[in-house]
Amino acid sequence: MLRLLADENLNHDLIRGVLRRMPSLDLVRVQDVGLREVDDPSVLEWAARERRIILTHDVNTMPAFAFDRIRGNHAMPGMFVVTQQAALANVIADILLIPECSDSSEYEGQVIYLPLP
């Protein structure tokens, strides 16, 4: 089962669109788990402990911190970096496709950009 953590800056319309189409998806927001305004390394640490793949729009710092964890041999369950310029419907479709055709273990140590090519 795919377990996701939406970063604080992730578009709320995207989250609503995904959950409206797949209410059973295990998706929580950082705001829901007490991580509002927490620095990126702490969010990554929490996600690793909870085995949650991060969804973020933050192309500037989150991937760099994720790669730091990977280089340091720390757990990093995965990250989907969502391009803000992409059509919302395309990103929603990709997020809905991922749990249908893959397992969360496939994303360990991976930073993947959405929408998919």
Backbone bond lengths (Angstrom), bond angles and torsions (degrees), N, CA, C in turn:
res aa  C-N    CA-C-N  psi(-1)  N-CA   C-N-CA  omega(-1)  CA-C   N-CA-C  phi
1 M - - - 1.457 - - 1.521 109.22 -
2 L 1.284 115.83 132.47 1.460 122.74 178.39 1.523 109.47 -78.29
3 R 1.333 115.61 128.40 1.470 121.59 177.24 1.519 107.28 -117.39
4 L 1.326 116.99 122.21 1.456 121.71 -174.76 1.517 112.07 -116.79
5 L 1.338 114.86 150.60 1.460 123.15 173.73 1.514 107.66 -126.43
6 A 1.321 117.25 116.88 1.463 122.15 177.92 1.520 109.14 -84.29
7 D 1.324 115.76 122.63 1.454 121.89 177.51 1.529 109.57 -63.51
8 E 1.309 115.09 160.17 1.466 121.21 -175.51 1.520 113.11 -57.56
9 N 1.319 117.62 -32.41 1.459 120.33 -175.22 1.523 113.87 -90.91
10 L 1.327 118.07 1.47 1.461 119.56 -177.45 1.527 110.54 -68.71
11 N 1.310 115.81 136.11 1.456 123.73 -178.82 1.539 110.31 -53.92
12 H 1.321 115.87 121.98 1.471 120.30 -178.08 1.523 112.28 -67.56
13 D 1.350 117.51 -28.42 1.464 119.62 175.44 1.520 110.47 -65.47
14 L 1.330 116.68 -33.97 1.460 121.25 176.68 1.526 110.34 -64.76
15 I 1.325 116.53 -47.20 1.465 121.13 179.29 1.528 110.33 -60.40
16 R 1.331 116.58 -48.04 1.468 120.44 179.56 1.529 111.66 -61.10
17 G 1.336 116.47 -41.59 1.457 120.25 179.86 1.518 112.53 -63.52
18 V 1.321 117.00 -40.77 1.461 121.45 178.42 1.525 110.10 -66.08
19 L 1.330 116.48 -49.55 1.471 119.97 -176.49 1.523 112.52 -69.82
20 R 1.306 117.63 -27.35 1.464 120.38 176.98 1.527 110.08 -66.85
21 R 1.321 116.21 -36.16 1.465 120.67 -178.18 1.535 112.72 -88.03
22 M 1.348 116.47 -24.58 1.462 120.38 -179.83 1.532 108.88 -140.95
23 P 1.328 117.03 75.11 1.470 120.51 -176.26 1.528 113.35 -62.84
24 S 1.312 118.09 -20.02 1.464 120.79 -179.31 1.531 112.85 -81.46
25 L 1.328 117.83 -8.03 1.460 121.06 -179.44 1.532 109.91 -63.73
26 D 1.300 116.03 132.63 1.469 122.01 -179.65 1.533 108.60 -82.56
27 L 1.314 115.75 85.07 1.463 123.40 -176.78 1.524 109.04 -126.22
28 V 1.334 116.44 120.94 1.459 121.07 175.08 1.525 108.47 -121.96
29 R 1.328 114.96 156.09 1.467 121.26 176.85 1.517 109.01 -100.18
30 V 1.334 116.42 151.81 1.468 119.04 178.35 1.526 110.25 -56.92
31 Q 1.325 117.33 -33.57 1.457 121.04 179.26 1.529 112.07 -63.13
32 D 1.339 116.36 -29.75 1.466 121.37 -177.55 1.521 113.12 -77.49
33 V 1.335 116.71 -18.98 1.463 120.07 -174.45 1.528 112.26 -117.02
34 G 1.338 116.34 19.86 1.464 120.72 174.30 1.513 115.26 78.25
35 L 1.336 117.19 23.84 1.465 120.02 -178.85 1.523 113.10 -110.88
36 R 1.311 117.40 17.71 1.465 121.06 178.93 1.528 109.48 -61.05
37 E 1.336 115.82 131.96 1.466 123.69 178.21 1.527 113.40 62.36
38 V 1.329 117.16 23.19 1.460 122.21 176.00 1.525 107.51 -88.77
39 D 1.330 117.24 146.78 1.471 120.06 -178.11 1.528 111.04 -67.79
40 D 1.333 114.61 158.08 1.468 120.97 -175.41 1.530 113.76 -56.60
41 P 1.343 119.63 -46.17 1.469 118.14 179.48 1.534 113.15 -58.32
42 S 1.324 117.15 -35.41 1.469 120.03 178.47 1.521 111.27 -69.91
43 V 1.333 117.28 -37.65 1.464 120.94 176.42 1.530 109.55 -63.64
44 L 1.330 116.19 -43.52 1.467 120.29 178.40 1.519 111.62 -63.41
45 E 1.316 117.29 -39.57 1.468 121.09 178.76 1.529 110.15 -63.92
46 W 1.333 116.83 -45.29 1.461 120.60 179.14 1.537 110.27 -62.20
47 A 1.338 116.27 -44.75 1.464 120.23 179.68 1.525 110.83 -60.57
48 A 1.323 116.90 -38.85 1.469 120.41 179.15 1.526 110.61 -65.68
49 R 1.327 117.40 -43.58 1.471 120.97 179.19 1.523 111.10 -62.40
50 E 1.321 115.64 -39.16 1.465 121.30 -176.50 1.531 113.15 -90.95
51 R 1.333 116.46 -0.98 1.473 122.53 -179.50 1.523 111.70 56.80
52 R 1.328 115.62 49.01 1.460 121.74 179.41 1.522 109.99 -114.75
53 I 1.312 115.22 135.04 1.455 122.16 175.89 1.527 107.47 -82.47
54 I 1.317 116.16 134.82 1.462 121.12 -176.09 1.527 110.59 -88.45
55 L 1.329 115.06 136.54 1.461 123.49 169.22 1.521 106.87 -107.88
56 T 1.331 117.97 126.17 1.456 120.41 -177.33 1.522 111.34 -148.23
57 H 1.323 115.57 156.23 1.470 122.17 169.41 1.530 109.81 -98.11
58 D 1.303 117.46 -9.66 1.464 123.18 -171.52 1.532 111.20 -74.93
59 V 1.324 116.20 92.22 1.464 120.69 179.29 1.525 111.62 -82.20
60 N 1.320 118.05 -14.87 1.462 121.28 -173.72 1.523 114.15 -82.49
61 T 1.332 117.81 -43.20 1.465 118.61 -173.56 1.525 114.57 -119.84
62 M 1.317 118.30 -37.12 1.470 119.51 -174.98 1.527 113.41 -59.43
63 P 1.335 119.81 -47.77 1.465 117.86 178.85 1.532 112.75 -60.74
64 A 1.315 117.24 -38.47 1.472 120.01 179.26 1.527 111.05 -61.91
65 F 1.326 116.80 -43.94 1.466 119.88 178.18 1.539 110.67 -67.07
66 A 1.332 116.71 -35.07 1.472 119.92 177.15 1.529 109.94 -63.81
67 F 1.322 117.23 -44.61 1.469 120.24 179.23 1.524 111.22 -66.55
68 D 1.334 117.58 -32.09 1.474 120.34 174.38 1.526 110.17 -61.04
69 R 1.326 116.49 -42.82 1.473 120.43 178.69 1.529 110.44 -63.48
70 I 1.311 116.46 -42.82 1.466 120.26 -179.22 1.528 109.87 -63.46
71 R 1.333 116.91 -47.12 1.473 120.36 179.43 1.525 111.79 -61.86
72 G 1.332 116.73 -32.27 1.458 121.61 179.92 1.523 113.34 -85.07
73 N 1.331 116.97 7.57 1.469 122.69 -178.60 1.530 112.86 58.69
74 H 1.332 116.02 35.33 1.460 121.48 174.99 1.531 108.40 -98.78
75 A 1.303 116.12 152.68 1.463 120.37 179.01 1.529 110.02 -60.01
76 M 1.309 115.55 136.79 1.465 122.13 175.52 1.522 105.95 -148.16
77 P 1.345 117.08 94.72 1.462 121.19 -171.02 1.520 115.03 -66.37
78 G 1.313 118.05 -7.13 1.451 121.12 176.93 1.511 111.85 127.98
79 M 1.332 114.04 162.54 1.465 120.40 -179.08 1.524 108.74 -150.40
80 F 1.327 114.50 134.56 1.455 121.57 170.61 1.519 106.98 -110.75
81 V 1.332 116.03 117.11 1.456 122.05 178.17 1.527 106.63 -97.11
82 V 1.323 115.83 116.88 1.460 121.83 -174.19 1.525 109.58 -97.11
83 T 1.323 115.86 118.08 1.457 121.38 177.51 1.522 109.45 -65.31
84 Q 1.321 116.69 126.78 1.464 120.05 -176.75 1.520 113.09 -71.06
85 Q 1.319 117.07 -22.92 1.465 120.27 -178.53 1.526 112.13 -81.74
86 A 1.305 117.84 -9.80 1.465 121.05 -177.65 1.523 110.50 -72.63
87 A 1.317 114.95 151.29 1.462 120.56 176.03 1.525 108.84 -64.38
88 L 1.324 115.66 130.26 1.457 122.04 -177.66 1.535 111.66 -54.63
89 A 1.302 117.51 -41.99 1.467 121.07 -178.88 1.526 111.05 -61.63
90 N 1.318 118.51 -37.95 1.464 121.58 179.44 1.523 111.36 -67.04
91 V 1.323 116.76 -42.05 1.463 120.66 -179.88 1.525 109.88 -67.55
92 I 1.324 117.30 -43.06 1.466 120.86 177.50 1.527 109.80 -58.56
93 A 1.315 117.05 -44.94 1.469 120.80 179.82 1.529 110.69 -60.47
94 D 1.320 117.53 -41.67 1.468 120.71 178.98 1.521 111.48 -65.12
95 I 1.318 116.77 -44.37 1.466 120.09 -179.23 1.528 110.30 -63.76
96 L 1.317 117.57 -37.71 1.462 121.09 178.15 1.522 112.18 -70.50
97 L 1.313 117.52 -30.45 1.458 121.92 -179.84 1.532 111.64 -72.52
98 I 1.316 116.81 -36.61 1.466 121.76 -173.38 1.532 112.94 -55.08
99 P 1.330 120.47 -52.27 1.476 118.24 -179.32 1.531 113.20 -70.10
100 E 1.314 117.40 -18.71 1.462 120.75 -179.68 1.527 112.41 -76.26
101 C 1.331 116.91 -26.36 1.462 117.99 -172.60 1.531 113.64 -128.85
102 S 1.333 117.22 15.32 1.460 118.62 179.79 1.516 110.43 -153.08
103 D 1.311 114.33 172.66 1.456 122.48 179.46 1.526 108.01 -117.88
104 S 1.312 117.39 147.82 1.468 120.65 -176.45 1.527 112.79 -58.11
105 S 1.322 118.02 -29.71 1.466 120.20 -179.14 1.528 112.11 -63.86
106 E 1.329 117.38 -21.71 1.463 121.03 179.35 1.526 112.24 -67.94
107 Y 1.328 117.67 -17.57 1.460 121.07 -174.84 1.521 113.44 -101.59
108 E 1.337 116.28 -1.80 1.467 120.76 178.52 1.530 109.49 -54.43
109 G 1.338 115.96 124.74 1.455 121.21 177.91 1.518 114.47 72.74
110 Q 1.328 117.83 15.70 1.463 121.93 -177.08 1.524 110.88 -112.51
111 V 1.327 115.76 142.99 1.462 123.15 169.57 1.520 104.94 -119.56
112 I 1.324 115.29 115.16 1.468 121.57 -174.69 1.530 108.33 -119.93
113 Y 1.323 114.32 136.23 1.465 120.26 -178.95 1.515 110.06 -97.73
114 L 1.334 115.31 135.33 1.459 123.05 178.00 1.520 108.89 -114.54
115 P 1.325 118.68 145.82 1.443 126.25 7.76 1.522 111.88 -74.54
116 L 1.338 114.25 155.99 1.454 120.68 178.80 1.527 109.55 -67.18
117 P 1.331 116.64 149.66 1.481 118.84 179.55 1.518 111.75 -68.99
